[in-house]
Amino acid sequence: MNLIKTKGALGIRGHIMRYVLIGLLVSEAISQAASSPEEEVALLKLRLNSLKTRYKDLCNQYSDLAANCSAPGLTCSECPPQWFQVGDQCFHIRTDKKDWIDSENNCTASGGHLAILTTREEHEAVEKESRRIGGFYKDYWIGLTDVETEGEWKWVDKSNLTNPFWDSLKSEPDNNQSGGPEGEDCVVVDGHSQTWFDVPCTFLYPRICQMDAIPLK
């Protein structure tokens, strides 16, 4: 088994070195062949497509090898432009403000749904993206609500809440009725502190959309 692992690792390293060398040669060719910005853009597009094909090949080779030597699995997938990837999921922060229902409808129209944040890794990625895009806002709608039964929190896919990230320092969720007698039935994440709080669903916030990553073909 150790011999198989060694041969497999050497094989992948060999492919990587070959692709790096090809990439350097292509870069040099681009710098010499492009005589105008338009031609350079066209050549860079060709190079990006070539790199995507190489990445897909390496990813598939790794997955085949991992299956034979108990190495960690790797999901060979990608996200649409402007979306960021965590595992096999894609996320997108949209900064225009809507209420919770319109936010969910907007995410659905894009082929996804309001974000279902269940891991610390996802919260850390949201924080990183939130700080990257900057702006005045750091609080975003996520796909969690107890609108059907008070205190029974469910995600937009109807699954139950099992790993909460409530802001315990502020005793969230508190169903505060200062915003109206209907209370607070929808959830916002503080993208910087990685914690949640409940607010009225009619309030206006930016949102985080989520969809499955697209398998590389």
C-alpha positions in Angstrom: 0.0 0.0 0.0 2.9 2.4 0.8 4.4 1.7 -2.6 1.0 2.5 -4.2 0.8 5.8 -2.3 4.4 6.7 -3.2 3.9 6.0 -6.9 0.6 7.9 -6.9 2.1 10.9 -5.2 5.1 10.9 -7.6 2.7 10.6 -10.5 0.6 13.6 -9.4 3.8 15.6 -8.7 5.0 14.8 -12.2 1.8 16.0 -13.7 1.9 19.2 -11.7 5.5 20.0 -12.7 4.6 19.4 -16.3 1.6 21.7 -16.1 3.6 24.4 -14.4 6.2 24.2 -17.1 3.5 24.4 -19.8 1.9 27.3 -18.0 5.2 29.2 -18.0 5.7 28.6 -21.7 2.2 29.7 -22.5 2.7 32.9 -20.4 5.9 33.6 -22.4 4.1 33.0 -25.6 1.3 35.3 -24.7 3.7 38.1 -23.8 5.5 37.8 -27.2 2.4 37.1 -29.4 0.0 39.7 -28.2 0.4 43.0 -30.0 -2.7 44.7 -28.7 -4.9 44.6 -25.5 -7.6 42.8 -27.4 -5.3 40.1 -28.6 -3.9 39.7 -25.1 -7.4 39.3 -23.6 -8.2 36.7 -26.2 -5.0 34.8 -25.5 -5.5 35.0 -21.7 -9.0 33.6 -22.1 -7.5 30.6 -24.0 -5.0 30.2 -21.2 -7.7 30.3 -18.5 -9.7 27.6 -20.4 -6.6 25.5 -20.7 -5.8 25.9 -16.9 -9.4 24.9 -16.1 -9.1 21.7 -18.1 -5.8 20.9 -16.4 -7.3 21.5 -13.0 -10.2 19.2 -13.8 -7.8 16.5 -14.9 -5.6 16.8 -11.8 -8.7 16.9 -9.5 -10.1 13.7 -11.1 -6.7 12.0 -10.8 -6.5 12.9 -7.2 -10.0 11.6 -6.5 -9.1 8.3 -8.2 -5.9 7.9 -6.2 -7.6 9.0 -2.9 -10.2 6.3 -3.3 -7.4 3.7 -3.4 -5.3 4.9 -0.5 -7.8 6.3 2.1 -6.7 9.9 1.4 -9.2 12.8 2.1 -11.7 13.1 -0.7 -11.8 16.2 -3.0 -14.9 17.6 -4.6 -14.2 18.6 -8.2 -16.6 21.5 -8.7 -16.8 25.2 -9.3 -19.1 28.2 -8.6 -20.6 30.8 -10.9 -18.7 34.1 -11.2 -19.0 36.3 -8.1 -19.8 33.3 -5.9 -17.4 31.9 -3.3 -17.1 28.2 -2.6 -17.0 26.3 0.7 -16.8 22.5 0.2 -19.5 21.5 -2.3 -21.5 24.7 -1.7 -21.5 28.1 -3.4 -22.4 31.4 -1.6 -23.0 34.9 -2.8 -23.5 38.1 -0.7 -25.9 40.5 -2.3 -25.9 44.0 -0.8 -29.2 45.4 -2.0 -31.7 45.3 0.8 -35.0 43.4 0.8 -37.3 41.8 3.4 -36.9 38.1 4.2 -39.6 36.8 1.7 -38.3 38.9 -1.2 -34.8 37.9 -0.3 -35.6 34.2 -0.5 -37.5 34.7 -3.8 -34.5 36.5 -5.2 -32.1 33.7 -4.3 -34.6 31.1 -5.7 -34.7 33.0 -9.0 -30.9 32.6 -9.2 -31.2 28.8 -8.8 -30.4 28.8 -5.1 -31.9 29.8 -1.7 -31.1 31.8 1.3 -28.0 30.5 3.0 -28.1 27.5 5.3 -25.1 28.1 7.5 -24.3 25.0 9.5 -20.5 25.0 10.0 -17.8 27.3 11.4 -16.0 27.0 8.1 -19.0 28.5 6.3 -19.2 31.4 8.8 -15.5 32.1 8.5 -15.8 32.2 4.7 -18.8 34.6 5.1 -16.8 36.8 7.4 -13.9 36.9 5.0 -16.1 37.8 2.0 -18.0 40.4 4.1 -14.9 42.2 5.0 -13.5 41.9 1.5 -16.5 43.6 -0.1 -16.7 46.2 2.6 -19.5 48.7 2.5 -21.8 49.9 5.3 -23.4 46.6 6.1 -22.3 43.4 7.8 -25.7 41.9 8.7 -27.3 39.6 6.2 -30.5 37.5 5.9 -30.0 33.7 6.1 -32.6 31.0 5.4 -33.8 30.4 9.0 -37.2 31.1 10.4 -39.8 30.1 13.1 -42.7 31.8 11.3 -44.7 28.5 11.3 -44.3 27.6 14.9 -42.8 30.0 17.5 -39.5 28.7 18.8 -39.3 25.9 16.3 -36.5 27.1 14.0 -36.4 25.6 10.5 -34.2 26.2 7.5 -35.7 27.1 4.1 -35.3 23.4 3.0 -37.6 22.5 6.0 -34.7 20.8 7.9 -34.4 21.4 11.7 -31.8 23.6 13.3 -29.2 21.4 14.9 -26.1 23.6 15.2 -27.0 27.1 16.2 -24.8 30.2 16.2 -27.0 32.5 18.3 -25.4 35.6 19.9 -25.6 34.3 23.4 -24.2 37.5 24.9 -27.4 39.3 23.8 -29.6 36.4 24.7 -30.6 35.7 21.2 -33.2 34.7 20.0 -35.4 36.9 22.1 -38.5 37.4 19.9 -38.5 41.1 20.9 -41.8 42.7 20.0 -40.5 46.3 19.8 -40.6 46.0 16.0 -44.3 44.8 15.9 -46.7 42.4 17.7 -45.7 39.6 15.3 -42.3 39.4 17.0 -39.1 38.3 15.4 -39.4 35.3 13.2 -36.5 35.6 10.8 -32.8 35.4 11.2 -29.8 37.7 10.3 -26.2 36.7 10.6 -23.6 39.3 11.8 -21.0 38.6 9.1 -18.1 39.9 11.3 -18.9 38.2 14.6 -20.3 35.0 13.0 -23.4 35.1 15.3 -27.1 35.2 14.6 -30.0 37.3 15.9 -33.8 37.2 15.2 -35.6 40.2 13.7 -39.0 40.9 12.2 -39.2 39.4 8.7 -40.4 42.7 7.2 -37.1 44.5 8.1 -34.8 45.2 5.1 -31.3 43.6 5.0 -28.8 42.4 2.4 -28.7 38.6 2.0 -26.6 35.6 1.5 -27.7 33.2 -1.3 -26.5 29.6 -1.6 -26.5 26.9 -4.2 -24.8 23.5 -4.9 -21.4 23.8 -6.5 -21.4 22.7 -10.2 -19.5 19.5 -10.9 -16.6 19.9 -13.3 -17.2 18.0 -16.5 
